[in-house]
């Protein structure tokens, strides 16, 4: 038999720790490789963690509520093989003879004592991560006030984004201070017949990030109308063939993404991010696409290295990500690392919109509904009136680093690629 330490896996770009929410297996249970063993939460997503090996779950090292750094042991699995430990944490190697010391110390316990303006001893049944407690202590937020901060994490857990958003509101006087104020700046009066609906965790997170994005970036939006008649005709020609071959629908989205990728290559300074006073030009082109969920919320899965896909590959990738997004089966890595985002508001019948930037990106493109319009058509023999398929492209960008010239040229170039689409192209 062999003992293998199961480690907290990497959860995506910039994520250094995760909170154990629920163990799906208990000690002594038999587990298969890649079978879900526990649920964890990060500041970006809640997800299930699969077993790294098949065997018996011998020991659980991280309790529910513990915050564990990426790469640290969370469980021990007994597998078939030599009687050796195949993976060891440093603490376990150094103190094998002391059983108590061999168990990794949890980073945080579910019930924590938190400093209240320098006075220890106040206990809370609510879970706070070390990072949240550190920010609260630094900002001199007492426990009675911290208890009132709304949490967007599972079971109301206060995330880093929750406490940072609260700190900003607190500085501007835009939040209620428990025990210090009796009334808030805004009063919401219910008639008694109104339905009161508590935001779910995802809606709270979306709300916070949208407010934070508008607070961070001065948004400007440029609009261009594109003639996509050639694309409509091409899709109508190949959609049945694609359906029979791939068993899925051929949508306009991959064609739009292909045009966006080409425009980004022409104007690489739209594929940037801002870090303080530094501008980071991203080498990879990772396209995010907003997907509406059955709950009504939105999620943005990422097509990493989108410029390396063929049009057929983009079509299959778009369908796969959209399907798994609606089934809540996306992996954390598939929600991180985006460099530019598109949002298809036309799917809701909207002709245009002013989308909000997904931080730390600097631009987002909204795709309007495709409509038949009477248009003036230029021909070799003169102007004529005809019916054309047209759509609006709405390009919102961060005016700190993207001027109107660049923002406008990018969306115009996307429209150019759409209008000059090669109808002789094959999938």
N, C-alpha and C positions, 0 to 999 in steps of 0.2 A: 504494500500500500504506500501511497505517496501523499504528502501534505502540500497543498498548493494555496498560497495566499491570493485571494481575489482582491484586486485593487480598485479604487475609485477611478473609473475611466475618464478620459478627456471628454469634455462636454461641448467643445467648440472653442472658437477663437476668443481669447481674453477671459475665459471662465476658469478660475483657479480653485473653486471649491463648490461643493454641492451639499444640500441638506437631505438627510435620510428621512423620507416621509413614511413609508410603510414597507415592511418586509412581507413579501408574498409567500416566502417559504420559512419554515421554522427549523431549528437545529434538529438534526437527525433525518430530515427529509432527503429523499433521493432527487437529484436534479440532472437534467440533460444539458449538454453544451448548447449555448445560445437560448436556453429557456429563461424567461424573465424571473428574476429572483427578488428584486426590490424596486421600489419607486423612489426617485430622488427629485429634488427641485433645485433649479438654479435661478438666477435673476432673469433668465430669458425664457425658460421652458421647464415644464414638468415632464419627466420621461421615465421609462422602465429601463432597468439595467439587466442585461442578459448574463448568464453564467459563462465564465471563461473556460471552464472545464466541466466534464460530466463526472458525477460521483455522489458523495454524501456531504450535505452541508453540516460540517462538524461543529463549527463555532461561529457565532455572529460577533464581530468585533466593534461594530458601530451601531449604536442604538437608534431608535426612531427619535428624530429631533436633533441628532448630532450633526454638526457641520464638519465635513471631512475634506481636506485638500485633495486635489487630483493627484493620483499616484500613491495614496496612502492605503493600507490594508483595511478592508471592511468585513472580510469573512475568511474562514479557512475551509477548504474543500478537501475531502479525502478521495483520492482517485486511485485507479489501478496502476501499478508500476512499482518502482524501487521504493524502499522505505527511506525516502529523503525529502527534505523540504526544497522544492524547486524554485520558490521565490521567497525572499526574506526581506523584511524591513530592517533597517539598521538597529533599531532598539531591540528587536527580537534576537539578533545575532550577539549583541553585546551582553545581554542579561538573560541567557537561556536558563541559568540555574535558579533564577528567582521567578516563580510562576506569575506573581502579581505584576512584576515589571515587564514580563513578556507580552502583556496585552497592551496594544497601542492606546494611549490616552485619548478619549474623545475631545474634539476641539471645543465643543460646547454641549452643555446638558440641556434638556428640555425646560427645566425650571431654573432660572438664573437669579442671582442676587445682583442688583444693579445700583450703581452709585447715584445718589440723589443730591447733587450740588456738594459732593464731597462726603456725604453721610452714607455709610454702608449699612446693609442689614435689611433693606426693603426688598421683599420678595414678590415675584409675579408669576402667575401660572401661565402667562403668555410667553411663547418662545421668542427670543431675540438673538440674532447671530452676533458673534464678536464684533463684526464690522458695524452693525447697526448700533450696538452699545457704545462702541468707540466714538461714533459720530454724535450720538446723543450726549455723551459725556463732554466732548469737545465743545458742543454748542450749548452746554448747560441746560439741557432739557430734562427736567425732573421726571421721575417715574410716573407720577400722576398725569403728567402731560403726555408722556410717551404712550401710556395705555390708551389714549384717545386717538392716536394716529391710525388712520385706516390702513389696513394691510391688503395688498393684492396677491400675496402668496397663498399657498394652500392652507385652509383652515384659518385664514386671516393673518398669516405670517407677514410681518413687516419686512419688506425687501430693502435693498440699498436704494432703489429708485424711490420707494415710498418715503424714506426718511430724508433723502436729499430734496425731494419735491416739497416736503413739509418745511424743511429748513428755509428754503427760498420763500415760501409763502409766509413763514413766520417773520422773516426779516422785513417783509413789506407790510406786515400787519394784516395779512389777508387770511389768517386762520384764527380759530377760537382757542384761547388759552384756558384750559380747565383750571378752576379755582382762582383765576385772575380776572376773567371776564364773564359776564352773565349773558350777554347777547352778542351775536355775530354781526358782521357788517351787512349780511344779506339774510332776509327772512323768507322762508318758504312756508306758505300757509296751505294746509290741506283742508278740503271741505268736509272730509269724512267719507265722501263717496269716491275719492280718488284712489286709484290702485298704486300702491307703493311697491316698486320692484328694486330689489338690491342688485347692484351690478355684480356680475360674476367676475372671477379673477382676471380673465382675459380682457374684459371690457375695462376694468380698472387700469390694467397695464396699458391698454391702447390709449385711454384718456390721458394718463400721465405722460406718455411718450409724445403724444400730439401736442400737448401744452408745452412740454420741454423743447420740442422742435421749433415751435413758433417763437419761444423765448430765446432760443439760441440763434436762429437764422432769420434775417430779414428776407421774406419771401417775395419774389417777383415772378409773374407768369406771362409768358409770351404765347400767342396763338397763331396757328397756321392751318389753312384748309387744304387738304390734299385730295387729288383726284385718284381714286383707287379702282377705277373701272377695270383696268387690266388684271389686277389682283383678284377681283371678284370673278371675272371670267375664267382665270386660271384655276382658281379653287373649285369652281363648279365643274371644270373639266376633270379634275383629279380626285375629288372627294370620295366618289364611289370606289375608285380603284384603291385608295388608301384605306377605306373602311374594310374592304374585302381582304387586303393584304395584312393590315395591322390589327384589325378588329376594333378600331377606335376612330373617332371623328377627326377630320382635318379642319382645324379652326384657323382663324386669321392671326391668332397670337404669335405663333412661331415666325410667321412672315414679318410681323411688326418687329419682333425681337431681332431678326436678321438685319433689318434696316437700321435699327438702333445701334447694333454692334458696328456696322459699317460707319455710321456717323461718329461714334466714339473713337474709332481708329483715325478718322479725319481730324477730330478735335479732342485729343487726349487730355486736355486740361479740364474737361468736364468729368473725367474719371478720377477725381481727386477727393481728398478728405482734409479736414482742418484740425490741427492739434495746436491749440493756443495761437501763436503767431507763425506757426510753420504750416506749409502746404505740402501734403504728401500725395505725390502722383502715383496712383496704383498701377502696377504692371498688369495684373490680371483683370480681365473684364468679367465680373460676376453679376449677372442680371437677376434682380429680384422681381417677382411678379405677384401682385396682390391677388389673393384668392378669397372669395366669400365663403364662409362656413355655414353649415345648416343653422347654427345658432344666431346667425346674423353678424357675427364678428368677422374681422378680416385677419388673415395671416399672410406673411410674405416669405415663401420658400425661395431659395437661391439656386440659380443655375450657375455653378462654378465653371470658370473657363469657358464661357458660353461661345466665345469666338472659335473654339476648336470643334464645334458641332457642325455637321451638315444641316441643311434645311430639314431633311427627313429625321435626323437625330434630334433636332430641336423640337419637332412636332411630337415625337415620342416622349421626350423628356418633359415637355410642358404637360402632356396628358398624365404622365406618371406622377409628377409632383402635385398637380391639382387633385388627382384622385386620392392620393395618400394624405393630403392636407385635410380633405373633407372627412377622411376616416380616422383622423388623429393618429397617423402612423409615421409622421415625419421624424427623422433623427435630428438631434440638436445641431449637428454640423450643417444640416440643410437649411437652417434658419439664421446662419451667421456668415459674415464675410462679404455681404453684398456691396457693390460699388456703384450701382445705378439701378433704379427701380422703374417699372411701368405698372400702370393701373388701368384696367379696361373698364372705364365707366360706361362705355357703350353697351355693355352686357345688361345694364339696368335701363336702357333706353335713353340715357343722357347724351346730349350732343357735345358737351364739353364740361370741364371742371377745373378747379384750382387745387390740385393735390398738395398734401403736406409732405415735406421731405422726410425721408427715413434717415435719421442721424446714425453715423456721422457722414453720410453721403451729402452731396451738394446739389443734387438735381433729381427730379422725378417727372415722368411723362405720362399724362392721362390720354387714353385713346377713346375718342367719342364714337357714337353710333354711326354706322355707314348708312347714308340716306341717298335715295335717288333725287337728283335735282336737275332742273332745266338750266343748261349752261351754254355759254358761247364757246364754240369749238373753232380753233384756228385750223384751216385746211389750205393746201396749195392754191386752191381757187378762190380763197377768201373765207371770211367768218361765216359760221353756220350755227344754228340752234340745235341742240341735241340733249338727250337724257344721259347723265353721267352719275356714277356712284362716288359720293364725296364724304369726307369725314374731317372733323376738327382734331388737331393735336394740340394739347395744352401742356406747356413746359414750365414747371415751377423750378426756380433755382435760388441758391443762396447768394444774395447780392453782396455779401462780404467779400467773396472771392470770384464770383461769376458776374461779369458785367452784362448789360443788356445786349451788347454786340455778340458776345460768345453764346449767351443763352438763346438768342434769336437765331443765330447761324446754325446752331446744332439742330433745332427743331425744323428749320427750313431744309437742312440736309437730309434729315429723316424723311421728310415729305418728298424730296427729290428722288431718293432711292425707291420709295413706294410708287411714285408716278412712273419711274423708268423701269419698273419690274419687268424682267425678261419672261414673256409668256411662252417662250420656247424652252424654258427651264423644266427639268424633270425631277421627280423626287428620288 
